Each structure stands twice: as structure tokens, then as C-alpha cells.
């Protein structure tokens, strides 16, 4: 009985540690290769922990509307950079840059947003963030 408890306890600790480190991985993104996207319309902006999410609609080259999803930094991080839960609203017209997903799904990691008046907001301060830990 003691041996099986020890084995199960060790396995639980091993898996708990793995899940914790995997959560903050940037391995799914082509980190550092900024891709521009123009003429996007905000569908929704989720100001949630541990990461924000931006959903936009864009018209592709065939004239079809596509939905894209972008992960972003935490609300805590973004609030220090001037963002808030009302920075982006449904219907807002924006351009953005992102690090695309390696599996080519329609989405990625949001790097910046540019508003029609030319104001640009960045999610990352590249002088202090390494690709291994975007938080």
C-alpha cells in the first residue's frame, strides 16, 4: 500500500509540474516574426486571466469573411502599458501585427494594434521580454 501511494504521489507531482511550465510556452508561435494584418474589425476583446484574447474579422482575397483569434498578454501586464478592458470594442476598425501560429490556423500572438487615427499600442516591451517567457 505504501509503495503504490508513493508512486501515485510522485506521478501527480510530475504531471502538475509539467502542466505549469507548459502553460506559458510560446512554442506554438513563430516568435519574433511579426506579420501585419490590415483592415480588421474587432469582434470581441476578452480581458481575462491569464491571457487576453482578441477576436477579429477580416475579408480574405476571395472576398470571404474570416474570423481570427489572437492571444495576448495578461490584463496585469497590459494595464501597465496603458491598455484596459475597453481599449478595443466590437466594431472597432484596426490594423494589427502578430506572431503566427506554427500550425497555420487563423490566429497567433498579438503584438500590436494600430487605430485609424494612427495611434499604436504594443503588447510587448521587447527590451525586457525573452521568447521563453512572454509574461
ZILIN-V583022 format. One record per backbone hydrogen bond with DSSP energy under -1.0 kcal/mol. NH is the residue of the N-H (numbers start at 1). CO is the residue of the C=O. E is the energy in kcal/mol with one decimal. If there is no record, write none. Layout:
nh=NH co=CO e=E
nh=NH co=CO e=E
This chain:
nh=5 co=1 e=-1.8
nh=6 co=2 e=-2.2
nh=7 co=3 e=-2.5
nh=8 co=4 e=-2.6
nh=9 co=5 e=-2.5
nh=10 co=6 e=-2.4
nh=11 co=7 e=-2.4
nh=12 co=8 e=-2.3
nh=13 co=9 e=-2.0
nh=14 co=10 e=-2.3
nh=15 co=11 e=-2.5
nh=16 co=12 e=-2.3
nh=17 co=13 e=-2.1
nh=18 co=14 e=-1.7
nh=19 co=15 e=-2.3
nh=20 co=16 e=-1.7
nh=21 co=17 e=-1.6
nh=22 co=18 e=-2.1
nh=23 co=19 e=-1.5
nh=25 co=22 e=-1.8
nh=29 co=26 e=-1.8
nh=30 co=100 e=-2.7
nh=31 co=29 e=-1.8
nh=33 co=30 e=-1.8
nh=35 co=98 e=-2.9
nh=37 co=96 e=-2.9
nh=40 co=94 e=-2.8
nh=41 co=57 e=-2.4
nh=42 co=92 e=-2.8
nh=43 co=55 e=-3.2
nh=44 co=55 e=-1.7
nh=46 co=53 e=-3.3
nh=48 co=46 e=-1.4
nh=52 co=73 e=-1.6
nh=53 co=46 e=-1.9
nh=54 co=70 e=-2.7
nh=55 co=44 e=-2.9
nh=56 co=68 e=-2.2
nh=57 co=41 e=-2.4
nh=58 co=66 e=-2.2
nh=60 co=64 e=-3.1
nh=63 co=60 e=-2.1
nh=66 co=58 e=-3.2
nh=68 co=56 e=-2.8
nh=69 co=106 e=-1.7
nh=70 co=54 e=-2.7
nh=71 co=108 e=-2.7
nh=72 co=52 e=-2.3
nh=78 co=74 e=-2.8
nh=79 co=75 e=-2.8
nh=80 co=76 e=-1.1
nh=81 co=78 e=-1.1
nh=82 co=79 e=-1.1
nh=83 co=78 e=-2.4
nh=87 co=84 e=-1.8
nh=91 co=42 e=-3.0
nh=92 co=89 e=-2.5
nh=94 co=40 e=-2.8
nh=95 co=114 e=-2.3
nh=96 co=37 e=-3.0
nh=97 co=112 e=-1.9
nh=98 co=35 e=-1.9
nh=99 co=109 e=-2.4
nh=101 co=107 e=-1.5
nh=102 co=28 e=-3.0
nh=104 co=101 e=-1.4
nh=107 co=105 e=-1.7
nh=108 co=69 e=-1.6
nh=109 co=99 e=-2.5
nh=110 co=71 e=-3.0
nh=111 co=97 e=-2.7
nh=112 co=97 e=-1.4
nh=113 co=121 e=-2.6
nh=114 co=95 e=-3.3
nh=115 co=119 e=-2.9
nh=118 co=115 e=-2.6
nh=121 co=113 e=-2.9
nh=123 co=111 e=-3.3
nh=128 co=125 e=-2.0
nh=133 co=130 e=-1.5
